[in-house]
């Protein structure tokens, strides 16, 4: 049988390689220091500009989108409001720099030239965010509250197993792990490729939170079953056995979920891609954390490795990690 | 065992049948006396309700109604037309300035509200108006000036919050509400689009001279409507005199133009009514949403004529209003709680009007923006300011009333300056592409499941189709306004719904591997997989309930929407795996497929040497 538990130091190191840079990126300015978000807020979460425009003859929405894409406003939300009138939301348009044209003028001239927009009937102003800050805050508070409930539920569900609270804490840890990976990856991508987060991102986080614990409990269930069947066995080998036994299910569920996601990423429209990306990262992280974080954390706790890890102090952190990896 | 299985099969088919019917009939109306009426007529495919991003809806723009208001009462009779003529002719000060943005609203007998743009206190137009009007129309008994200044950002944010609270009634619709510029608010609501105009022409007066130009209603009516500004309309001719026009939302301005044009170009009209999808939202938002309580004295039995007396009791004197189920009767009630000032006034009022004699003629009129919401009779002397309005309300009516009563007046009075339909936020391609992608994904999952689990995979495929149909039917009947995020989440949840099936099949395989028969492998597999399915799904449901609770309290429509659709998905997927898949597998075992284990798991082929040996399970149960 494969020895999965023995290499547990590696798994934590691997996760840390993603989470630590992600956390740094989240905290770095603009981040918690400036009380701003380390994520790049998209059009849903930030103030923007609105142009209410009319065209001389009916135009196709796709043509407007094409023009705006060309001008670097792929974030634009375009809605027809009756007849040949359109309501266009964009990011805040920059004022003119020096003697150049302002962004607004550039867009107006372009739409007039190519699509016959009536420039004297343009209404232009700023708008507040579509999704209020409170909604985002609500989402995070709810997630935090849900996590606490989940911890107690797992504790309760595993009450017949010795040291049931450890299962609750480990499940919580796996959940936090998955959410941190998503937040970190999006924060880094925001800095590197200007990836913005919109309301779809919040939707994705909430779905992943539901999925992550679901997956962890399935693996824990095997451990619960095997612990009560072989009470004398060392927990490490019980966990190892349980992981191997449930591996088929874990892989198959991940494969089916990823198949659907990949099909949608490649065939589906661009508008839903952000959600799919969150879910794809969440599905992989969720499966990974159930096997390699939550379960291993149980073993580490059982062997008192966590206390040892922290007691040794900072200088010894690396060597203790090496010790774990070297096993 | 078998009869139980048959009963379950029948139940499953029944559920499937109901779900298919719920989706198959686009418009559904269920009206059972004693139960709330159910009407489902979403405009999306299968009659589903689609959100702003996929389908569009109604678009309202409000502007802070700023300016200077003069409340003038004349001693003599003054007609509104004369007053307007006078006002238009007035010039003030050294530079002969006029009253700009002039509007006159009659608010009582010989009492008018004159609205103009914001004037400074020492502006000659403000100081000189009283004298100028007195000179033209005689004595003025009352002259009041009030200025509604430009709103501050804080005030606009207050208005935004207030409107969001009103519109977010049930948490599953996701409106877009934004502050636009300094003094405007944009409200976009999913689905609330389109207008229905009913027009009834009057019989031509036989004494009147025949029209010079022959009117051909079939060509003239469309032309007249189009000229007035109707868009995307079609006309149903009920008979030669009555028509129903379905169109994009028509603003009151277009309605006025159409009415005038029909009267001049087609003939006299005795009925012209417009009902717009966005009317409900407009009523809920109100203009200033000023709430007043008045003492009503009825002048006849049915109280069709009455007079209202001011009590000085307004929305500011309320501390809360909420809907609840009626404890002692049927239906829903609205509970109202006044603050201490309100309680005193209300106590004094109910003491007077709750006597048996007074109940015959006295009512309490609850008025919003001058429009009556309700006029209940006071049944008791209420001393503590807690009262309950009973009526034959259903849940939706009671909640809507409570919201209107509680939401309080807006910090800034609003004026509706634009109303129209709005198209989907995302192109129509988005929905189509996502659906195609979802179907392809689903197909791949089927292929994978069938290749890997053989007949059991076929069972899983059927279970998934069942799952998808039932979830969509529930979405439709609740109803949930579907946004692209929900649809993405739904398609993904199909992938996840497979999980419970996989858990069961993997356990089954283990049991087959140690030599059980198919039927007993199924039973043992199910019972072993059950704790994992139960606990994992309950944990997801707990997450959903917590999100729902928080989202509802803290006002996050986004959060509640996700929580509800995820909860439904998990609940149905659990039922599907545990009841539908299990029952199907049992049926297969009984119709003779049970002996052919190789149809269920390819691995069983490797243990032909063991066939026929019934090894008892070496492992104890949990």
Interface residues (C-beta under 8 A of the other chain):
Chain A: X50 X61 X62 X65 X77 X79 X80 X81 X82 X83 X85 X87 X125 X126 X127 X128 X129 X130 X131 X132 X134 X135 X137 X138 X139 X141 X142 X143 X145 X146 X149 X150 X153 X154 X157 X171 X199 X200 X202 X203 X206 X207 X209 X210 X211 X213 X214 X215 X217 X218 X221 X222 X224 X225 X228 X229 X245 X246 X248 X249 X252 X253 X255 X256 X257 X258 X259 X260 X261 X262 X263 X264 X266 X267 X268 X269 X271 X272 X275 X276 X279
Chain B: X53 X56 X59 X157 X160 X164 X176 X178 X179 X180 X181 X182 X184 X186 X188 X231 X248 X249 X420 X421 X422 X423 X424 X425 X426 X427 X429 X430 X433 X434 X436 X437 X438 X440 X441 X442 X444 X445 X448 X449 X452 X484 X485 X488 X489 X491 X492 X494 X495 X496 X498 X499 X502 X503 X506 X510 X528 X531 X532 X535 X536 X537 X538 X539 X540 X542 X543 X544 X546 X547 X549 X550 X551 X554 X555 X556 X557 X558 X559 X562 X563 X566 X570 X619 X620 X622
